[in-house]
Amino acid sequence: MAWIDRARDVFRRWFRRGAEERALKEEFSFHLEREIERHVAAGQSRADAERAARLSFGSQETYREEVRDTWTPLVDGLAADLRWSLRRLRGHAGFTTTAVLTLGLGIGASTAIFGLVRGVLLQPLPYSAPDRLVMFWQRTADVADDTWHSLRELVEYRKATPSLSDLAGYTTAAVNLAEGEPERVRSAIVSPNFFTTLGVTAELGRTFVPTDGDDAVNQVILSHGLWQRQFGAAPDVVGRPIRIGGRPFTVLGVMPASFRMPLDYREERPTELFRLLVFTPRDAEAWGDRSYYLVGRLQPGATPGAVQGDLDRVHKHWVETVAELRDDALSERAALPLGRLLFRDVRTALFILLGAVGLLLTVACANVAHLLLARGDARRREIATQAVLGAGRLRLVRQLLVESGLLALAGAAAGVAMAYGTVAAVLAFAPVNAIRMRSVAIDGGVLLFACGIALIATLLAGLLPALRLSRTGATDALSGARGEGAAVRPGTRRFLVAAEMALSLVLILCASLLARSYAELRRVDLGFDPSNALAVRVDLAAADYPNPADVIRVHRDVVTRVAALPGVRAAGSVRILPLTATIGDWSIMLEHRERKEGENPNGDWQVVTPGYFEALGVRMARGRAIAARDDEAAPLVAVINETMAARYWPGEDALGKRFHLGTSDQPWIEIVGVSRDVHHNAVIEHNRAEMYVAHAQWPRATRGSARVGMTLVVKTDGDPLALVPRIREEIRAIDRRVPLTDVRTLENVASAALAEPRFTTLVLTVFAGLALLLAAVGLYGVVSFVASRRSREIGVRIALGARASQVRWLVVRDGLMTSGAGVIAGLVVSVLATGVVASQLYGISRLDPAAFAVAPLVLLVVTALASYLPARRAARLNPVTALRND
Amino acid sequence: MAESGFQVPPGTLEMLVLKVLSREPEHGWGIGHRLQQLSRGRFDVNQGSLYPALQRLLAKGWIRSAWQVTDSGRRARYYHLTKSGEAQLAREYESWSRQVDAVRWVLRRS
């Protein structure tokens, strides 16, 4: 077991150095003693013996040094390398700062993006075993496009999906809180098994449990945030009364701060109140009354595929046996793993950014490698000397890697600081809800990642220069030649710069594709005019207004009083503001039309007051808008959009045609206008059939209650936000209890709908710009280097009469050749790489000619600029000095 | 030392130290002394080579060291051969003998 002995020896010596030193000293003095004794025994005097012994023994210090050299050479040498590298880095502050900042940029950006990816995609959802949860959703719809189910379907699904251990349903509603200042909050009405299905428990009190029934319908669970805001985080909140929508409730529990409803991740604000959904078998009779989201938990051992099998089976059965469902696109419904559904869109964007940041990091490393090489040229003599004196190649490589490692470490420290700032900025300024709603933070895992990146950066930046320099032929370097003979060929450095240019080109191309696509998105005609317009939510508490006539009167008063304000051009209210939430469709019956097989006429239903179309700036294609005369007593009228007119009355004039809501016996509604299509669910959507019914007539049209919650849209002459105080006063004058919430301009609404593409585009553009900057610095370096190496040749040319412009061109051409090679390589790579962003593009091809023409041009212009400085310097060369300088 | 001796031939010091220690454990001074004796006074061991050589042998695990009290009652560091040291000595002896034979054959021919 020689190696064990040896390892123990090395180990012991390293850690017991002090003892070892003392032992050595004692051993030497013993040796000296014996030597003296020997001389004395040979008949010398004590003094002579001592002198002779010392003479023959020599300098103790030297021996000790030599003995020490045999100790743990690897570790000891490393410490020396460290000290040595630190000293060198301190001595070259300019170089060190540049390298550390460059690496810090790459590491910081990578760390920040990784922090986002980790926080948003890798961090588990706040449920127990979240990967066992599925949500029933349209297979192809994105998460913003709601998929609702009826209570009947919930009940039937429970029976027909053995691969689910639990299936819960919930719906959402906004409610008014009447504690202190009136406040409107998002609330959810959840089935009793909802919290147990998700596997979450309350922070205080309790959640609902499957055995809860009618006795718990007046109980409510608060979010952590609401508990803090409304109850000052009172520990004894459980059992206290709270008025919601004018009705009394009792607090049953408080959810932990981390809890979110699944779909909260797409919303601006989280759900803050949870009430119990209790229904009787009668409530669950209708198949088509769809307003519930369904969340299920997989049986142990079951897969989402098994649930899908259950779904497909039961859907087939329903289509065959249930008349109402015959025409529904049930086969589109899928059981999607929760995380996949919720972060489907943002995932692609984040992975694109992760890829982009990888490129940026590579460029940064190439640049530092470049700096190290450039400095290495200056150190060739020194390294050659070391090699001659016996330093092995491994030793030289290690020494150079230690230096780049130190740089990377400092870069990582700078990078982590940058990452903190970046993540904070993203959370503050990027209104991407899916990111904002997740607790993104730079934690231990992210820091570990930063260290890993630093290690990779060390190797990327340091290995190439280290290998190159350690190969330096000692004789070449030492043979005194100062000129071209001894210098490293610029090939390696040219290659690095060309690679940087190629990677930058890929980034610039992707960024410009996204920017072009974003511009296209901005150009999309939304069907309404968001300029100079304001939206505020006006919600009456249902309990305060039991009488529909009062609801209608208040909303009418609000609209007329606000419309009369100076500076207001038009005002009108609507059930759901475009681009803020989906509407949902409602089956309709068309007059003089039998329900045909495979046809299920329906439309997204809006409820509007007079003035709405004018305020939103929706033009009428035919007929008229909803007007003041369409009141409670007047004949029922509706406006439909062009898509609906074309779908149900193709080739006919829809004006004067009649339909009614629902499939049972409701009163007929006459179409008096056809409006232009409004993009309601998203900026990009398939046009959907939409119908607008007068708010005053809604209770008659549905034989139901009046809409208490409406969004008031105000078109103004000047700055719409300036009018908010006046509007608030007017509404207060009508009813003090009405909260004014969700105040925003329509510009903001339209802009928020594009938050995600804007975020991706912006970040990618910044990365592309940084990469280009680094590449330009690298190019500047290599062109200067080559120009200075050719100074003699240039001197000869000038002496022979070359004009300054010719000399400049000589140098600039060198830069253009180098980055030209990079551009060509980059274009080839881009043809493939743009496939990654293709899914994010709207309205342009991934091979968009404009982007492919502009990006290389940008690169070449930057190249010319970066080469011009060394070119100008070369042109000013004094030929006499240049020629003498040998 | 009055009589001028030879330096130990390059590369043989470690082998010779092992040989000395194969007889009995010895301290640094003793090893030098024994080498001189055994070479009939021809080898003059330089302490500057001896102690680093001992450290190298320790590092390779061919010898071990321990503090012991000498006959005269003083503490001294004694070195002794390990099993792998014995094997190493045998290997080196073998290879050295071949070299010496080879050198002798060449010299005899010419």
Boltz contact constraints between the chains, C-beta under 6 A:
constraints:
  - contact:
      token1: [A, 2]
      token2: [B, 61]
      max_distance: 6.0
  - contact:
      token1: [A, 2]
      token2: [B, 84]
      max_distance: 6.0
  - contact:
      token1: [A, 5]
      token2: [B, 61]
      max_distance: 6.0
  - contact:
      token1: [A, 6]
      token2: [B, 61]
      max_distance: 6.0
  - contact:
      token1: [A, 27]
      token2: [B, 28]
      max_distance: 6.0
  - contact:
      token1: [A, 27]
      token2: [B, 77]
      max_distance: 6.0
  - contact:
      token1: [A, 30]
      token2: [B, 76]
      max_distance: 6.0
  - contact:
      token1: [A, 31]
      token2: [B, 28]
      max_distance: 6.0
  - contact:
      token1: [A, 31]
      token2: [B, 29]
      max_distance: 6.0
  - contact:
      token1: [A, 34]
      token2: [B, 29]
      max_distance: 6.0
  - contact:
      token1: [A, 57]
      token2: [B, 47]
      max_distance: 6.0
  - contact:
      token1: [A, 58]
      token2: [B, 48]
      max_distance: 6.0
  - contact:
      token1: [A, 63]
      token2: [B, 48]
      max_distance: 6.0
  - contact:
      token1: [A, 63]
      token2: [B, 51]
      max_distance: 6.0
  - contact:
      token1: [A, 66]
      token2: [B, 52]
      max_distance: 6.0
  - contact:
      token1: [A, 67]
      token2: [B, 51]
      max_distance: 6.0
  - contact:
      token1: [A, 67]
      token2: [B, 52]
      max_distance: 6.0
  - contact:
      token1: [A, 67]
      token2: [B, 55]
      max_distance: 6.0
  - contact:
      token1: [A, 70]
      token2: [B, 52]
      max_distance: 6.0
  - contact:
      token1: [A, 70]
      token2: [B, 55]
      max_distance: 6.0
  - contact:
      token1: [A, 70]
      token2: [B, 56]
      max_distance: 6.0
